[in-house]
């Protein structure tokens, strides 16, 4: 899943996670080798959904990290 760049950084990686008062993910920033992806979680018709911004390649590379964030927050309960 992660790639090693010549300058020694692993990608993709989580830069920040913000939780709401119920300890669910609210916003996250993920660095990929293609750029930064910002993810926002919202309630849509009673279901939690996430929306991302960034380039197409960066979004594709960030999907496993976004799923990992959701799993981490589910195990906190």
C-alpha distance (Angstrom), angle and dihedral (degrees) to the residues before:
residue distance angle dihedral
X1 . . .
X2 3.80 . .
X3 3.76 125.3 .
X4 3.79 126.0 -150.6
X5 3.79 115.5 -133.7
X6 3.81 124.4 -154.2
X7 3.81 91.8 -104.1
X8 3.80 92.4 55.9
X9 3.80 105.8 -103.4
X10 3.79 123.6 131.8
X11 3.79 117.6 -133.5
X12 2.96 137.6 -125.3
X13 3.79 99.4 34.5
X14 3.78 138.4 158.1
X15 3.77 114.1 -107.5
X16 3.82 99.7 178.5
X17 3.80 142.3 -8.3
X18 3.80 125.0 -162.6
X19 3.80 118.9 -164.4
X20 3.79 128.5 -159.4
X21 3.81 123.2 -129.8
X22 3.82 90.7 -84.5
X23 3.84 90.0 55.9
X24 3.79 93.6 -111.0
X25 3.79 120.9 134.2
X26 3.79 112.7 -89.2
X27 3.81 103.4 168.0
X28 3.81 135.8 -3.7
X29 3.77 137.7 179.9
X30 3.81 119.8 -147.4
X31 3.82 125.0 -170.7
X32 3.78 117.5 -146.4
X33 3.77 130.5 173.7
X34 3.82 87.2 -104.2
X35 3.80 94.9 53.3
X36 3.77 143.0 -80.0
X37 3.82 124.0 -38.7
X38 3.80 121.7 -160.4
X39 3.81 115.8 -156.8
X40 3.81 126.0 -163.7
X41 3.82 124.5 -172.3
X42 3.81 120.0 -149.0
X43 3.79 139.1 171.8
X44 3.80 109.2 -110.3
X45 3.80 116.2 -177.7
X46 3.82 90.5 -24.4
X47 3.79 94.9 -49.0
X48 3.83 128.4 103.9
X49 3.80 111.3 -119.0
X50 3.78 132.5 173.6
X51 3.79 128.3 -139.7
X52 3.78 125.0 -165.9
X53 3.78 138.1 -161.1
X54 3.78 125.9 -156.2
X55 3.79 139.2 77.1
X56 3.81 120.5 -41.5
X57 3.81 94.7 -110.0
X58 3.80 92.2 47.6
X59 3.81 91.5 49.8
X60 3.81 92.2 50.7
X61 3.78 91.5 50.8
X62 3.83 92.4 46.9
X63 3.84 97.2 53.7
X64 3.86 96.3 88.8
X65 3.82 90.0 48.8
X66 3.82 91.7 49.8
X67 3.81 90.1 51.2
X68 3.81 89.0 49.1
X69 3.83 90.6 53.5
X70 3.80 90.2 52.8
X71 3.81 91.4 49.8
X72 3.82 91.9 48.6
X73 3.80 91.7 52.4
X74 3.81 92.8 47.2
X75 3.80 91.3 55.1
X76 3.82 90.9 52.6
X77 3.83 90.5 71.7
